[in-house]
Amino acid sequence: MISIRNAGIADISIIQDLAEKTWWPTYSSLLTDEQIRFMLDAIYSHDALKKVMEEGSQQFLLLADEQGDQGFASYGPRKEDPAIYKLHKLYVLPNNQGKGYGRLLIDEVTNRIKQHNGYTLELNVKRDNPAITFYEKMGFTKLREEDIPIGPYWMKDFVMRKKG
């Protein structure tokens, strides 16, 4: 049995745990250990997660199966065009990748944004991340390149877009 539920402040420790367990195997071949630690501390600190939850800029979802929480996603409308939503985060524990959990989370986000008149879903993905293939299978196409400073580091991303 797989379920997807809204996540809130009470779930921050679960999101942090899932992030720790997914980021290291996902990014260890793409980023230095120092950069991974910096990003986890900056993006997934209790205060950072609480802030985006309280201001409503990101809605969080947790996916669970009979073994417990296995992945999460976050999304929110873009300020410049509230009909375009951004998929901020999508992570599934490595031992569950390939089981369709990522697809289920994307489908749930897509259904939810449609309920708020959202018609487009965008995301950023590191340009050398193998996950690009997964996103293309989910219907996303590369829109443009974007370089984003995060602390002393640069994220060299593709912006990908999927019409709802």
CYANA upper distance limits for C-alpha pairs under 8 A (distance plus 0.5 A):
  1 MET  CA     65 ASP  CA      6.09
  1 MET  CA     66 GLU  CA      6.57
  2 ILE  CA     63 LEU  CA      7.57
  2 ILE  CA     64 ALA  CA      6.16
  2 ILE  CA     65 ASP  CA      4.94
  2 ILE  CA     66 GLU  CA      7.63
  3 SER  CA     63 LEU  CA      6.21
  3 SER  CA     64 ALA  CA      5.85
  3 SER  CA     65 ASP  CA      6.94
  4 ILE  CA     61 LEU  CA      6.94
  4 ILE  CA     62 LEU  CA      6.03
  4 ILE  CA     63 LEU  CA      4.93
  4 ILE  CA     64 ALA  CA      6.91
  4 ILE  CA    105 LEU  CA      8.16
  5 ARG  CA     61 LEU  CA      6.02
  5 ARG  CA     62 LEU  CA      5.91
  5 ARG  CA     63 LEU  CA      7.15
  6 ASN  CA     59 GLN  CA      8.12
  6 ASN  CA     60 PHE  CA      6.44
  6 ASN  CA     61 LEU  CA      5.13
  6 ASN  CA     62 LEU  CA      6.85
  7 ALA  CA     11 ASP  CA      6.26
  7 ALA  CA     12 ILE  CA      8.47
  7 ALA  CA     59 GLN  CA      8.13
  7 ALA  CA     60 PHE  CA      5.58
  7 ALA  CA     61 LEU  CA      5.69
  7 ALA  CA     62 LEU  CA      6.52
  8 GLY  CA     12 ILE  CA      7.37
  8 GLY  CA     53 MET  CA      7.33
  8 GLY  CA     60 PHE  CA      7.42
  9 ILE  CA     49 LEU  CA      8.35
  9 ILE  CA     50 LYS  CA      6.49
  9 ILE  CA     53 MET  CA      7.56
 11 ASP  CA     15 ILE  CA      6.93
 12 ILE  CA     16 GLN  CA      6.61
 12 ILE  CA     46 HIS  CA      7.05
 12 ILE  CA     49 LEU  CA      7.40
 12 ILE  CA     50 LYS  CA      8.05
 13 SER  CA     17 ASP  CA      6.60
 13 SER  CA     46 HIS  CA      8.20
 14 ILE  CA     18 LEU  CA      6.69
 14 ILE  CA     69 ASP  CA      8.24
 15 ILE  CA     19 ALA  CA      6.54
 15 ILE  CA     44 TYR  CA      8.42
 15 ILE  CA     72 PHE  CA      7.53
 16 GLN  CA     20 GLU  CA      6.70
 16 GLN  CA     44 TYR  CA      6.46
 16 GLN  CA     45 SER  CA      8.04
 17 ASP  CA     21 LYS  CA      6.77
 18 LEU  CA     22 THR  CA      6.58
 18 LEU  CA     70 GLN  CA      7.83
 18 LEU  CA     71 GLY  CA      7.09
 18 LEU  CA     72 PHE  CA      8.22
 18 LEU  CA     91 TYR  CA      8.21
 18 LEU  CA     92 VAL  CA      8.24
 18 LEU  CA     93 LEU  CA      7.35
 19 ALA  CA     23 TRP  CA      6.18
 19 ALA  CA     40 LEU  CA      7.99
 19 ALA  CA     44 TYR  CA      8.03
 19 ALA  CA     91 TYR  CA      7.74
 20 GLU  CA     24 TRP  CA      7.06
 20 GLU  CA     40 LEU  CA      7.88
 21 LYS  CA     25 PRO  CA      7.94
 21 LYS  CA     93 LEU  CA      7.12
 21 LYS  CA     94 PRO  CA      8.44
 22 THR  CA     26 THR  CA      6.45
 22 THR  CA     91 TYR  CA      7.07
 22 THR  CA     92 VAL  CA      7.28
 22 THR  CA     93 LEU  CA      5.96
 22 THR  CA     94 PRO  CA      6.79
 23 TRP  CA     27 TYR  CA      6.15
 23 TRP  CA     28 SER  CA      8.17
 23 TRP  CA     36 ILE  CA      7.79
 23 TRP  CA     40 LEU  CA      8.48
 24 TRP  CA     28 SER  CA      5.88
 24 TRP  CA     36 ILE  CA      7.71
 25 PRO  CA     29 SER  CA      8.43
 25 PRO  CA     94 PRO  CA      7.92
 26 THR  CA     94 PRO  CA      8.44
 27 TYR  CA     31 LEU  CA      6.15
 27 TYR  CA     36 ILE  CA      7.69
 28 SER  CA     32 THR  CA      7.12
 28 SER  CA     33 ASP  CA      7.24
 28 SER  CA     36 ILE  CA      8.15
 30 LEU  CA    128 ASP  CA      7.93
 30 LEU  CA    129 ASN  CA      7.83
 31 LEU  CA     35 GLN  CA      6.63
 31 LEU  CA     36 ILE  CA      6.90
 32 THR  CA     36 ILE  CA      6.83
 33 ASP  CA     37 ARG  CA      6.67
 34 GLU  CA     38 PHE  CA      6.59
 35 GLN  CA     39 MET  CA      6.57
 35 GLN  CA    153 TYR  CA      7.81
 36 ILE  CA     40 LEU  CA      6.59
 37 ARG  CA     41 ASP  CA      6.54
 38 PHE  CA     42 ALA  CA      6.52
 39 MET  CA     43 ILE  CA      6.28
 39 MET  CA     44 TYR  CA      8.22
 39 MET  CA    150 ILE  CA      8.41
 40 LEU  CA     44 TYR  CA      5.71
 40 LEU  CA     45 SER  CA      7.65
 41 ASP  CA     45 SER  CA      5.77
 42 ALA  CA     48 ALA  CA      7.54
 43 ILE  CA     48 ALA  CA      6.50
 43 ILE  CA     49 LEU  CA      7.59
 44 TYR  CA     48 ALA  CA      6.65
 44 TYR  CA     49 LEU  CA      6.38
 45 SER  CA     49 LEU  CA      6.73
 46 HIS  CA     50 LYS  CA      6.47
 47 ASP  CA     51 LYS  CA      6.49
 48 ALA  CA     52 VAL  CA      7.05
 49 LEU  CA     53 MET  CA      6.69
 50 LYS  CA     54 GLU  CA      6.47
 51 LYS  CA     55 GLU  CA      6.59
 52 VAL  CA     56 GLY  CA      6.46
 52 VAL  CA     57 SER  CA      5.94
 52 VAL  CA     58 GLN  CA      6.20
 53 MET  CA     57 SER  CA      7.18
 53 MET  CA     58 GLN  CA      6.40
 53 MET  CA     59 GLN  CA      7.12
 53 MET  CA     60 PHE  CA      8.31
 56 GLY  CA     76 GLY  CA      8.37
 57 SER  CA     75 TYR  CA      8.40
 57 SER  CA     76 GLY  CA      6.03
 57 SER  CA     77 PRO  CA      7.70
 58 GLN  CA     74 SER  CA      6.28
 58 GLN  CA     75 TYR  CA      5.57
 58 GLN  CA     76 GLY  CA      5.14
 58 GLN  CA     77 PRO  CA      8.49
 58 GLN  CA     88 HIS  CA      8.17
 59 GLN  CA     74 SER  CA      5.77
 59 GLN  CA     75 TYR  CA      5.90
 59 GLN  CA     76 GLY  CA      6.63
 60 PHE  CA     72 PHE  CA      7.56
 60 PHE  CA     73 ALA  CA      6.22
 60 PHE  CA     74 SER  CA      4.81
 60 PHE  CA     75 TYR  CA      7.29
 61 LEU  CA     72 PHE  CA      5.93
 61 LEU  CA     73 ALA  CA      5.75
 61 LEU  CA     74 SER  CA      6.73
 61 LEU  CA    105 LEU  CA      8.31
 62 LEU  CA     69 ASP  CA      7.22
 62 LEU  CA     70 GLN  CA      8.14
 62 LEU  CA     71 GLY  CA      6.44
 62 LEU  CA     72 PHE  CA      4.96
 62 LEU  CA     73 ALA  CA      7.25
 63 LEU  CA     69 ASP  CA      6.30
 63 LEU  CA     70 GLN  CA      6.27
 63 LEU  CA     71 GLY  CA      5.67
 63 LEU  CA     72 PHE  CA      6.34
 63 LEU  CA    101 TYR  CA      8.10
 63 LEU  CA    105 LEU  CA      7.80
 64 ALA  CA     68 GLY  CA      5.57
 64 ALA  CA     69 ASP  CA      4.58
 64 ALA  CA     70 GLN  CA      5.78
 64 ALA  CA     71 GLY  CA      7.56
 65 ASP  CA     69 ASP  CA      7.04
 65 ASP  CA     70 GLN  CA      7.39
 70 GLN  CA     92 VAL  CA      6.34
 70 GLN  CA     93 LEU  CA      6.10
 70 GLN  CA     96 ASN  CA      7.79
 71 GLY  CA     90 LEU  CA      8.04
 71 GLY  CA     91 TYR  CA      5.88
 71 GLY  CA     92 VAL  CA      4.53
 71 GLY  CA     93 LEU  CA      6.47
 71 GLY  CA    101 TYR  CA      8.08
 71 GLY  CA    102 GLY  CA      8.44
 72 PHE  CA     89 LYS  CA      7.91
 72 PHE  CA     90 LEU  CA      6.34
 72 PHE  CA     91 TYR  CA      6.05
 72 PHE  CA     92 VAL  CA      7.08
 72 PHE  CA    105 LEU  CA      7.95
 73 ALA  CA     87 LEU  CA      7.92
 73 ALA  CA     88 HIS  CA      7.85
 73 ALA  CA     89 LYS  CA      5.44
 73 ALA  CA     90 LEU  CA      4.83
 73 ALA  CA     91 TYR  CA      7.00
 73 ALA  CA    105 LEU  CA      7.10
 74 SER  CA     87 LEU  CA      6.54
 74 SER  CA     88 HIS  CA      5.88
 74 SER  CA     89 LYS  CA      5.47
 74 SER  CA     90 LEU  CA      7.28
 75 TYR  CA     85 TYR  CA      7.21
 75 TYR  CA     86 LYS  CA      5.92
 75 TYR  CA     87 LEU  CA      4.90
 75 TYR  CA     88 HIS  CA      5.74
 75 TYR  CA     89 LYS  CA      7.51
 75 TYR  CA    109 VAL  CA      7.73
 76 GLY  CA     85 TYR  CA      5.84
 76 GLY  CA     86 LYS  CA      6.00
 76 GLY  CA     87 LEU  CA      7.38
 76 GLY  CA     88 HIS  CA      8.02
 77 PRO  CA     81 ASP  CA      7.82
 77 PRO  CA     82 PRO  CA      5.41
 77 PRO  CA     83 ALA  CA      7.33
 77 PRO  CA     84 ILE  CA      6.38
 77 PRO  CA     85 TYR  CA      4.61
 77 PRO  CA     86 LYS  CA      6.58
 77 PRO  CA    118 GLY  CA      8.48
 78 ARG  CA     82 PRO  CA      5.78
 78 ARG  CA     83 ALA  CA      8.10
 78 ARG  CA     84 ILE  CA      6.28
 78 ARG  CA     85 TYR  CA      5.97
 78 ARG  CA     86 LYS  CA      6.84
 82 PRO  CA    118 GLY  CA      7.62
 83 ALA  CA    116 HIS  CA      8.49
 83 ALA  CA    117 ASN  CA      6.64
 83 ALA  CA    118 GLY  CA      4.71
 83 ALA  CA    119 TYR  CA      6.30
 83 ALA  CA    120 THR  CA      7.24
 84 ILE  CA    118 GLY  CA      6.27
 84 ILE  CA    119 TYR  CA      6.75
 84 ILE  CA    120 THR  CA      5.30
 84 ILE  CA    121 LEU  CA      6.42
 84 ILE  CA    122 GLU  CA      7.72
 85 TYR  CA    113 ILE  CA      7.66
 85 TYR  CA    118 GLY  CA      7.06
 85 TYR  CA    119 TYR  CA      8.45
 85 TYR  CA    120 THR  CA      6.64
 85 TYR  CA    121 LEU  CA      5.38
 85 TYR  CA    122 GLU  CA      6.67
 86 LYS  CA    121 LEU  CA      6.08
 86 LYS  CA    122 GLU  CA      5.20
 86 LYS  CA    123 LEU  CA      6.05
 87 LEU  CA    121 LEU  CA      7.08
 87 LEU  CA    122 GLU  CA      6.44
 87 LEU  CA    123 LEU  CA      5.53
 87 LEU  CA    124 ASN  CA      8.44
 88 HIS  CA    123 LEU  CA      6.89
 88 HIS  CA    124 ASN  CA      8.07
 90 LEU  CA    102 GLY  CA      7.66
 90 LEU  CA    105 LEU  CA      8.21
 91 TYR  CA    102 GLY  CA      7.82
 92 VAL  CA     96 ASN  CA      7.01
 92 VAL  CA     97 GLN  CA      6.74
 92 VAL  CA    101 TYR  CA      7.44
 92 VAL  CA    102 GLY  CA      7.00
 93 LEU  CA     97 GLN  CA      7.08
 96 ASN  CA    101 TYR  CA      7.82
 97 GLN  CA    101 TYR  CA      7.55
 97 GLN  CA    102 GLY  CA      7.98
100 GLY  CA    104 LEU  CA      6.73
101 TYR  CA    105 LEU  CA      6.80
102 GLY  CA    106 ILE  CA      6.73
103 ARG  CA    107 ASP  CA      6.50
103 ARG  CA    138 MET  CA      7.59
104 LEU  CA    108 GLU  CA      6.60
105 LEU  CA    109 VAL  CA      6.68
106 ILE  CA    110 THR  CA      6.56
107 ASP  CA    111 ASN  CA      6.64
108 GLU  CA    112 ARG  CA      6.66
109 VAL  CA    113 ILE  CA      6.67
110 THR  CA    114 LYS  CA      6.79
110 THR  CA    121 LEU  CA      7.81
110 THR  CA    164 GLY  CA      7.09
111 ASN  CA    115 GLN  CA      7.12
112 ARG  CA    116 HIS  CA      7.43
113 ILE  CA    117 ASN  CA      6.91
113 ILE  CA    118 GLY  CA      5.26
113 ILE  CA    119 TYR  CA      7.79
114 LYS  CA    118 GLY  CA      5.33
114 LYS  CA    119 TYR  CA      6.80
114 LYS  CA    164 GLY  CA      7.83
118 GLY  CA    164 GLY  CA      8.01
119 TYR  CA    163 LYS  CA      6.50
119 TYR  CA    164 GLY  CA      5.23
120 THR  CA    161 ARG  CA      7.41
120 THR  CA    162 LYS  CA      6.23
120 THR  CA    163 LYS  CA      4.96
120 THR  CA    164 GLY  CA      5.67
121 LEU  CA    161 ARG  CA      6.21
121 LEU  CA    162 LYS  CA      5.70
121 LEU  CA    163 LYS  CA      6.87
121 LEU  CA    164 GLY  CA      7.38
122 GLU  CA    159 VAL  CA      7.26
122 GLU  CA    160 MET  CA      6.01
122 GLU  CA    161 ARG  CA      4.86
122 GLU  CA    162 LYS  CA      6.84
123 LEU  CA    159 VAL  CA      6.16
123 LEU  CA    160 MET  CA      5.87
123 LEU  CA    161 ARG  CA      7.11
124 ASN  CA    157 ASP  CA      6.35
124 ASN  CA    158 PHE  CA      6.12
124 ASN  CA    159 VAL  CA      5.09
124 ASN  CA    160 MET  CA      6.76
125 VAL  CA    129 ASN  CA      7.30
125 VAL  CA    131 ALA  CA      8.23
125 VAL  CA    132 ILE  CA      7.51
125 VAL  CA    157 ASP  CA      5.62
125 VAL  CA    158 PHE  CA      5.93
125 VAL  CA    159 VAL  CA      7.14
125 VAL  CA    160 MET  CA      8.07
126 LYS  CA    155 MET  CA      7.16
126 LYS  CA    156 LYS  CA      6.25
126 LYS  CA    157 ASP  CA      4.68
126 LYS  CA    158 PHE  CA      6.76
127 ARG  CA    132 ILE  CA      8.35
127 ARG  CA    156 LYS  CA      6.60
127 ARG  CA    157 ASP  CA      5.34
127 ARG  CA    158 PHE  CA      6.03
130 PRO  CA    134 PHE  CA      8.25
131 ALA  CA    135 TYR  CA      6.87
132 ILE  CA    136 GLU  CA      6.66
133 THR  CA    137 LYS  CA      6.80
134 PHE  CA    138 MET  CA      6.87
135 TYR  CA    139 GLY  CA      7.04
135 TYR  CA    140 PHE  CA      5.95
135 TYR  CA    141 THR  CA      8.35
136 GLU  CA    140 PHE  CA      5.28
136 GLU  CA    141 THR  CA      6.50
139 GLY  CA    162 LYS  CA      6.32
140 PHE  CA    160 MET  CA      6.20
140 PHE  CA    161 ARG  CA      5.48
140 PHE  CA    162 LYS  CA      4.94
140 PHE  CA    163 LYS  CA      8.41
141 THR  CA    160 MET  CA      5.71
141 THR  CA    161 ARG  CA      5.93
141 THR  CA    162 LYS  CA      7.04
142 LYS  CA    158 PHE  CA      6.87
142 LYS  CA    159 VAL  CA      6.54
142 LYS  CA    160 MET  CA      4.88
142 LYS  CA    161 ARG  CA      7.02
143 LEU  CA    158 PHE  CA      7.69
143 LEU  CA    159 VAL  CA      6.03
143 LEU  CA    160 MET  CA      5.74
143 LEU  CA    161 ARG  CA      6.81
144 ARG  CA    158 PHE  CA      6.26
144 ARG  CA    159 VAL  CA      5.88
144 ARG  CA    160 MET  CA      7.78
145 GLU  CA    156 LYS  CA      7.91
145 GLU  CA    157 ASP  CA      6.27
145 GLU  CA    158 PHE  CA      4.97
145 GLU  CA    159 VAL  CA      6.52
146 GLU  CA    156 LYS  CA      6.63
146 GLU  CA    157 ASP  CA      5.71
146 GLU  CA    158 PHE  CA      6.43
146 GLU  CA    159 VAL  CA      7.15
147 ASP  CA    154 TRP  CA      6.90
147 ASP  CA    155 MET  CA      6.06
147 ASP  CA    156 LYS  CA      5.05
147 ASP  CA    157 ASP  CA      6.52
148 ILE  CA    154 TRP  CA      5.99
148 ILE  CA    155 MET  CA      5.55
148 ILE  CA    156 LYS  CA      7.09
148 ILE  CA    157 ASP  CA      8.22
149 PRO  CA    153 TYR  CA      6.29
149 PRO  CA    154 TRP  CA      4.98
149 PRO  CA    155 MET  CA      6.80
150 ILE  CA    154 TRP  CA      6.39
150 ILE  CA    155 MET  CA      7.58
